[in-house]
Amino acid sequence: IPANFLINQSLGSVTYEILQDDTPISIRSLHALVTINSGKSEVAVSDDTITVKVLSGAAKLALVDLENKTHVWEIKEGQKVLVNDTQRRVEIK
């Protein structure tokens, strides 16, 4: 398996955990890309909503908006991100 790889998650909820080396995992869901840099995160995808919960460690979220501009957010431990894929809107809690 390559050191860095990309997972396509189109539906459902998965908890990802970096166990060693701090080698990131990237998850593509709808129009977003989530990169888990360390720790444990949960990614849930429904019809037009993506929810990312960073349970421990850190992650990044990249999203292309409706004007084709890419935005990147750092997600810290304890934060939850809601992405409305249809509107390409992000809410961080």
Rosetta blueprint (number, residue, H / E / L):
1 I L
2 P L
3 A L
4 N L
5 F E
6 L E
7 I E
8 N E
9 Q L
10 S L
11 L L
12 G E
13 S E
14 V E
15 T E
16 Y E
17 E E
18 I L
19 L L
20 Q L
21 D L
22 D L
23 T L
24 P L
25 I E
26 S E
27 I E
28 R E
29 S E
30 L L
31 H L
32 A E
33 L E
34 V E
35 T E
36 I E
37 N E
38 S E
39 G E
40 K E
41 S E
42 E E
43 V E
44 A E
45 V E
46 S L
47 D L
48 D L
49 T E
50 I E
51 T E
52 V E
53 K E
54 V E
55 L E
56 S E
57 G E
58 A E
59 A E
60 K E
61 L E
62 A E
63 L E
64 V E
65 D L
66 L L
67 E L
68 N L
69 K L
70 T E
71 H E
72 V E
73 W E
74 E E
75 I E
76 K E
77 E L
78 G L
79 Q L
80 K E
81 V E
82 L E
83 V E
84 N E
85 D L
86 T L
87 Q L
88 R L
89 R E
90 V E
91 E E
92 I E
93 K L
